[in-house]
């Protein structure tokens, strides 16, 4: 395939920029052994900071576990997922019959929506948030009652609870929320989930829980342990670096877990099972991912502060900032520099969500943002 002179020059400029940022030895400062263990994604001609992916992983230990299990790829996975289920149950402090394995937590959100909210039923949710449960359930006839975030861009829990009615079957929370990255006050969200679960099922999406910096911040799994009508979703896509492997799980009391299991469509596979088992044991990679995320997030917020751009305190692997322009315009400006950022999140049309990448990727993003905003 031939390319125009203009495109050749653009590609050459991008490649030169990558090389300049990496320099001798690389900005990341990772040794060859660390690169082998933690598997930072290489520059591939485009910097993708729009999907909240972990830029590291799968780890070397996960890779080796998947390779060792390759010959089991001819087998159905049903008889192989028990060990992973037990590992997750131990991690969450519940019996194994409380765990539902799914091919990524998005699958868990979708099956919960259609399991408990049928035609004419209602799901209550804040907006903006992660939409998968609601958009999928809506296709199958459920009604969605959207509650705008409050003035501080938090879930308006008081308003949500006021709107719960006999029609309400599910109340959805994403905490920390996507796209804001904000975390609800611990006591407030616990009291809310406890109270509302007496009237409807509460679904707590905790995809970003590993990034929460308060070690004592409660997961709503503690309400599941009390037998409450609460479902918690978690994923290995983020801090474990397995977004492409597709592995997540739901935690719920046995009666709810059994109903959810009946609706699972995209079952886990042999490679995902082995990847999950290895990832949960790989404490070194887990801690590395958290540290690198913190470093990258600080680099982004330091640049935003330099530009005097408002940003929200993030407890996730992304930052939500006030771009002071339509985010579609900013996205096109960034794309011209070969950088992908997050989509618009109405009604905050002039706010941008940018994911943390490798240190090199973030340096490149910061340079581009300074050029665009300067």
C-alpha positions as CSV (number, residue, x, y, z in Angstrom):
1,X,0.0,0.0,0.0
2,X,1.4,3.4,-0.9
3,X,1.0,6.5,1.3
4,X,1.0,10.1,0.5
5,X,4.1,12.3,1.2
6,X,2.0,14.2,3.8
7,X,1.0,11.0,5.6
8,X,4.7,9.8,5.4
9,X,5.8,13.0,7.0
10,X,3.1,12.8,9.7
11,X,4.1,9.2,10.6
12,X,7.8,10.1,10.6
13,X,7.0,13.0,13.0
14,X,5.0,10.7,15.3
15,X,7.8,8.1,15.3
16,X,10.4,10.8,16.0
17,X,8.2,12.1,18.9
18,X,8.0,8.6,20.4
19,X,11.8,8.2,20.1
20,X,12.4,11.6,21.7
21,X,10.2,10.8,24.6
22,X,11.6,7.3,25.2
23,X,15.2,8.5,24.9
24,X,18.1,6.3,25.9
25,X,16.8,3.8,28.4
26,X,13.2,5.1,28.3
27,X,11.3,7.6,30.5
28,X,9.7,4.7,32.3
29,X,13.0,3.6,33.7
30,X,12.0,0.0,33.5
31,X,14.8,-2.6,33.2
32,X,14.6,-5.3,30.6
33,X,13.6,-7.8,33.4
34,X,10.8,-5.5,34.5
35,X,9.6,-5.1,31.0
36,X,9.5,-8.8,30.6
37,X,7.6,-9.3,33.9
38,X,5.1,-6.4,33.6
39,X,4.7,-6.3,29.8
40,X,4.2,-2.5,29.1
41,X,2.3,-2.1,25.8
42,X,4.6,-0.7,23.1
43,X,3.9,2.3,21.0
44,X,2.0,1.1,18.0
45,X,1.6,4.3,16.1
46,X,-1.5,5.4,18.1
47,X,-1.8,6.3,21.8
48,X,-5.1,5.0,23.1
49,X,-6.2,6.7,26.3
50,X,-9.9,6.4,25.8
51,X,-10.9,3.0,27.3
52,X,-9.5,2.9,30.8
53,X,-7.3,0.0,30.0
54,X,-4.3,-1.0,32.1
55,X,-1.2,-0.3,29.9
56,X,0.6,-3.1,31.5
57,X,0.0,-6.8,31.3
58,X,-0.8,-9.6,31.0
59,X,2.1,-10.3,33.3
60,X,4.8,-12.8,32.6
61,X,3.3,-15.2,35.2
62,X,-0.1,-15.0,33.5
63,X,1.5,-15.6,30.1
64,X,3.3,-18.7,31.3
65,X,0.1,-20.1,33.0
66,X,-1.8,-19.6,29.8
67,X,0.9,-21.3,27.7
68,X,1.0,-24.2,30.1
69,X,-2.7,-24.7,29.8
70,X,-2.8,-24.5,26.0
71,X,-3.4,-28.2,25.5
72,X,-6.6,-27.9,27.5
73,X,-8.0,-25.6,24.9
74,X,-9.8,-28.5,23.3
75,X,-11.8,-29.0,26.5
76,X,-15.0,-27.3,27.6
77,X,-14.3,-25.2,30.7
78,X,-17.1,-26.3,32.9
79,X,-15.0,-28.7,35.0
80,X,-12.0,-26.3,35.3
81,X,-13.5,-23.2,36.8
82,X,-14.1,-24.5,40.3
83,X,-10.6,-23.6,41.6
84,X,-10.9,-20.1,40.3
85,X,-14.3,-19.7,41.8
86,X,-12.9,-20.9,45.2
87,X,-10.0,-18.5,44.9
88,X,-12.3,-15.5,44.3
89,X,-14.7,-16.6,47.1
90,X,-11.7,-16.7,49.5
91,X,-10.6,-13.3,48.4
92,X,-14.1,-11.8,48.9
93,X,-14.7,-13.7,52.2
94,X,-17.8,-15.6,51.0
95,X,-18.8,-19.2,50.1
96,X,-18.2,-20.3,46.5
97,X,-22.0,-20.3,45.8
98,X,-21.9,-16.5,46.1
99,X,-19.7,-16.2,43.0
100,X,-20.8,-16.1,39.4
101,X,-17.9,-16.1,36.9
102,X,-18.6,-14.0,33.7
103,X,-16.6,-13.1,30.6
104,X,-15.8,-9.6,31.8
105,X,-17.9,-7.7,34.3
106,X,-19.9,-6.0,31.4
107,X,-21.5,-9.4,30.8
108,X,-22.4,-9.5,34.5
109,X,-24.1,-6.1,34.3
110,X,-26.0,-7.0,31.2
111,X,-27.3,-10.3,32.5
112,X,-28.3,-8.7,35.8
113,X,-30.3,-6.1,34.0
114,X,-32.3,-8.6,31.9
115,X,-32.7,-11.1,34.8
116,X,-34.3,-8.7,37.3
117,X,-35.8,-5.9,35.1
118,X,-38.1,-7.1,32.4
119,X,-40.6,-5.3,30.1
120,X,-42.3,-2.5,32.0
121,X,-39.9,-2.7,35.0
122,X,-37.5,0.1,36.0
123,X,-33.9,0.5,36.6
124,X,-32.8,3.6,38.5
125,X,-29.3,5.1,37.8
126,X,-27.3,8.2,38.0
127,X,-26.1,9.9,34.8
128,X,-23.5,10.0,33.5
129,X,-22.2,6.6,34.5
130,X,-21.2,3.3,32.9
131,X,-24.2,2.5,30.6
132,X,-24.0,-1.2,29.7
133,X,-26.6,-2.5,32.1
134,X,-29.2,0.1,31.2
135,X,-28.7,0.2,27.5
136,X,-28.9,-3.6,27.2
137,X,-32.0,-3.9,29.6
138,X,-33.7,-1.1,27.6
139,X,-33.5,-3.2,24.5
140,X,-35.4,-5.9,26.3
141,X,-38.2,-3.6,27.4
142,X,-37.0,-2.2,30.8
143,X,-37.5,1.5,31.5
144,X,-34.6,3.6,32.7
145,X,-35.1,6.3,35.3
146,X,-32.1,8.6,35.0
147,X,-31.1,10.8,37.9
148,X,-28.6,13.6,37.1
149,X,-25.5,13.8,39.2
150,X,-25.6,16.5,41.8
151,X,-23.7,19.8,41.7
152,X,-20.5,18.1,43.0
153,X,-20.8,15.5,40.3
154,X,-21.7,12.7,42.7
155,X,-24.6,10.3,42.5
156,X,-27.5,12.1,44.1
157,X,-28.4,9.3,46.5
158,X,-31.2,11.2,48.2
159,X,-33.0,11.8,45.0
160,X,-32.4,8.3,43.8
161,X,-33.9,6.8,47.0
162,X,-36.9,9.2,46.7
163,X,-37.7,7.8,43.2
164,X,-37.7,4.2,44.2
165,X,-41.2,2.8,43.6
166,X,-42.9,-0.6,43.2
167,X,-41.9,-0.5,39.6
168,X,-38.2,-0.2,40.5
169,X,-36.4,-3.6,40.3
170,X,-32.8,-2.5,40.2
171,X,-30.8,0.5,41.4
172,X,-27.4,0.8,39.8
173,X,-24.3,2.4,41.3
174,X,-20.8,2.7,39.8
175,X,-18.4,3.5,42.6
176,X,-15.9,4.9,41.9
177,X,-18.0,6.3,39.1
178,X,-17.1,6.2,35.5
179,X,-16.5,8.8,34.0
180,X,-15.9,11.0,37.0
181,X,-13.6,8.8,39.0
182,X,-15.2,10.1,42.2
183,X,-15.9,7.9,45.3
184,X,-19.0,8.2,47.4
185,X,-18.5,8.8,51.2
186,X,-18.3,5.3,52.8
187,X,-21.0,5.7,55.4
188,X,-23.4,7.4,53.0
189,X,-23.2,4.7,50.4
190,X,-23.4,1.9,52.9
191,X,-26.5,3.4,54.5
192,X,-28.0,4.0,51.1
193,X,-27.4,0.4,49.8
194,X,-28.7,-1.1,53.1
195,X,-31.9,1.0,53.0
196,X,-32.7,0.7,49.3
197,X,-31.9,-3.0,49.2
198,X,-35.1,-3.5,51.3
199,X,-37.2,-2.1,48.4
200,X,-35.2,-3.2,45.3
201,X,-32.0,-5.0,44.3
202,X,-28.9,-2.7,44.5
203,X,-26.2,-3.4,41.9
204,X,-22.8,-2.0,42.9
205,X,-20.3,-1.9,40.0
206,X,-16.9,-1.9,41.6
207,X,-14.7,-2.2,38.6
208,X,-12.2,0.4,39.9
209,X,-12.3,-0.7,43.5
210,X,-8.6,-1.7,43.5
211,X,-7.5,1.9,42.9
212,X,-9.3,3.2,46.0
213,X,-6.6,4.7,48.2
214,X,-8.4,4.3,51.5
215,X,-7.5,0.7,52.5
216,X,-10.5,0.7,54.9
217,X,-13.1,1.8,52.3
218,X,-15.9,-0.8,52.3
219,X,-17.0,-3.0,49.4
220,X,-20.7,-3.6,49.3
221,X,-19.8,-7.3,49.5
222,X,-20.2,-6.8,53.3
223,X,-23.9,-6.3,52.7
224,X,-24.0,-9.4,50.5
225,X,-22.5,-11.3,53.5
226,X,-25.5,-10.0,55.6
227,X,-28.0,-11.5,53.1
228,X,-29.0,-8.2,51.6
229,X,-30.4,-7.8,48.1
230,X,-27.1,-6.5,46.8
231,X,-25.1,-7.6,43.8
232,X,-21.5,-6.6,43.4
233,X,-19.5,-6.8,40.2
234,X,-15.7,-6.8,39.9
235,X,-13.3,-7.4,37.1
236,X,-9.8,-8.5,36.3
237,X,-9.7,-6.2,33.3
238,X,-8.3,-3.2,35.1
239,X,-5.5,-3.5,37.7
240,X,-4.8,-7.1,36.6
241,X,-4.3,-6.1,33.0
242,X,-6.6,-8.7,31.5
243,X,-9.1,-6.5,29.5
244,X,-8.6,-8.6,26.4
245,X,-8.9,-11.9,28.2
246,X,-12.5,-11.1,29.4
247,X,-12.9,-12.2,33.0
248,X,-15.0,-10.8,35.8
249,X,-17.3,-12.0,38.5
250,X,-20.5,-11.1,40.5
251,X,-20.9,-11.5,44.2
252,X,-24.4,-12.1,45.5
253,X,-26.3,-14.2,48.0
254,X,-27.0,-17.8,46.7
255,X,-30.6,-17.2,45.6
256,X,-29.6,-14.2,43.4
257,X,-26.4,-15.9,42.2
258,X,-28.3,-18.9,41.0
259,X,-30.7,-16.8,39.0
260,X,-27.8,-14.9,37.4
261,X,-25.9,-18.1,36.6
262,X,-28.9,-19.3,34.5
263,X,-28.5,-16.2,32.3
264,X,-24.8,-16.3,31.7
265,X,-24.1,-16.4,27.9
266,X,-20.4,-15.7,27.4
267,X,-18.9,-18.3,29.8
268,X,-15.3,-18.1,30.9
269,X,-12.8,-20.1,28.8
270,X,-9.8,-22.3,29.7
271,X,-7.3,-19.5,28.9
272,X,-9.2,-17.0,31.0
273,X,-9.5,-19.4,33.9
274,X,-5.8,-20.0,34.0
275,X,-5.0,-16.3,33.5
276,X,-7.3,-15.4,36.4
277,X,-5.7,-17.9,38.8
278,X,-2.2,-16.7,37.9
279,X,-3.2,-13.0,38.1
280,X,-4.7,-13.4,41.6
281,X,-1.5,-14.9,42.8
282,X,0.8,-12.3,41.2
283,X,1.0,-9.7,44.0
284,X,4.1,-8.1,42.5
285,X,2.3,-7.2,39.3
286,X,-0.8,-6.0,41.2
287,X,1.3,-3.6,43.3
288,X,3.3,-2.5,40.2
289,X,0.1,-1.6,38.4
290,X,-1.2,0.5,41.2
291,X,2.1,2.4,41.6
292,X,2.4,3.1,37.9
293,X,-1.2,4.2,37.7
294,X,-0.6,6.7,40.5
295,X,2.5,8.0,38.8
296,X,0.7,8.5,35.5
297,X,-2.3,10.0,37.1
298,X,-0.1,12.5,39.0
299,X,1.6,13.5,35.7
300,X,-1.7,14.2,34.1
301,X,-3.1,16.2,37.0
302,X,0.2,18.2,37.3
303,X,-0.2,19.3,33.7
304,X,-3.9,20.1,34.2
305,X,-2.9,22.3,37.2
306,X,-0.2,24.0,35.0
307,X,-3.0,24.8,32.5
308,X,-5.4,25.8,35.3
309,X,-7.9,23.2,34.1
310,X,-10.4,22.0,36.7
311,X,-10.3,18.3,37.3
312,X,-12.0,15.9,39.7
313,X,-10.2,13.9,42.4
314,X,-9.9,10.4,40.8
315,X,-9.9,7.1,42.6
316,X,-9.5,5.2,39.3
317,X,-7.2,4.8,36.3
318,X,-8.5,7.9,34.5
319,X,-9.0,11.6,35.1
320,X,-12.1,13.7,34.3
321,X,-11.2,17.3,33.5
322,X,-12.9,20.5,32.3
323,X,-11.6,21.0,28.8
324,X,-13.4,24.4,28.4
325,X,-14.4,23.3,24.9
326,X,-16.6,20.7,23.3
327,X,-14.9,17.4,23.9
328,X,-15.5,16.3,20.3
329,X,-13.4,19.2,19.2
330,X,-10.6,18.3,21.6
331,X,-10.9,14.6,20.5
332,X,-10.3,15.6,16.9
333,X,-7.4,17.8,17.9
334,X,-5.9,15.0,19.9
335,X,-6.5,12.5,17.1
336,X,-4.6,14.7,14.7
337,X,-1.6,14.0,17.1
338,X,-2.5,10.3,17.1
339,X,-4.0,10.2,20.6
340,X,-7.4,8.8,21.4
341,X,-9.3,10.2,24.5
342,X,-12.6,9.3,26.0
343,X,-16.0,9.9,24.3
344,X,-18.4,12.6,25.3
345,X,-20.4,12.1,28.5
346,X,-23.6,14.2,28.3
347,X,-24.5,16.6,29.8
348,X,-20.9,17.4,30.5
349,X,-20.0,18.1,26.9
350,X,-17.0,20.2,27.7
351,X,-15.4,17.7,30.1
352,X,-12.9,15.1,29.0
353,X,-12.0,11.7,30.4
354,X,-8.4,10.6,29.8
355,X,-7.1,7.2,30.9
356,X,-3.7,6.7,32.5
357,X,-1.2,5.1,30.1
358,X,2.4,4.1,30.4
359,X,4.7,6.9,31.5
360,X,5.8,7.5,27.9
361,X,2.2,7.7,26.7
362,X,1.2,10.2,29.4
363,X,4.3,12.3,28.6
364,X,3.2,12.4,25.0
365,X,-0.4,13.2,26.0
366,X,0.8,16.0,28.2
367,X,3.0,17.5,25.5
368,X,0.0,17.4,23.1
369,X,-2.4,19.0,25.6
370,X,0.1,21.8,26.3
371,X,0.4,22.5,22.6
372,X,-3.4,22.5,22.1
373,X,-4.3,24.5,25.2
374,X,-1.3,26.7,25.4
